[in-house]
Amino acid sequence: GGMYETLRPELITATEEQRRLMEINPTSVVSTEMFFQTAFPYLEVRLGVRDKIWKPTIAHYFARLLHDNTGKLTRVYTQNIDAVGLPDDKIVSVHGTISKVACESCGQSMDFTKI
């Protein structure tokens, strides 16, 4: 669901080969291999998250309702819960998150909204 389900490779700045890979496996847009070839596809997806182009799924909304309306949400373990509005202490991002950034050289973190 979410971002990868609505990804349209034909609209992303990429080579034909990269678009073909994204059609087969939409998560390839955030792969290290593609990033080192060209950063454009990765950065365009990240800007979509920052600008809230990608919409949360019904499961994301359920987690938020559970937290907001009942206070019973202890934790959400997820691979993709970006931009859902839950407090950071409630989210365990299994493979990291694309809503937070850090320099790959020095590790310095930065608020993604300031990029």
Salt bridges, closest charged atoms under 4 A:
GLU10 OE2 - ARG8 NE 2.90
GLU16 OE2 - ARG19 NH1 2.88
GLU17 OE2 - ARG20 NH2 2.69
ASP51 OD1 - ARG50 NE 3.00
ASP68 OD2 - ARG64 NE 3.19
ASP68 OD1 - HIS67 ND1 3.04
ASP88 OD2 - LYS100 NZ 3.60
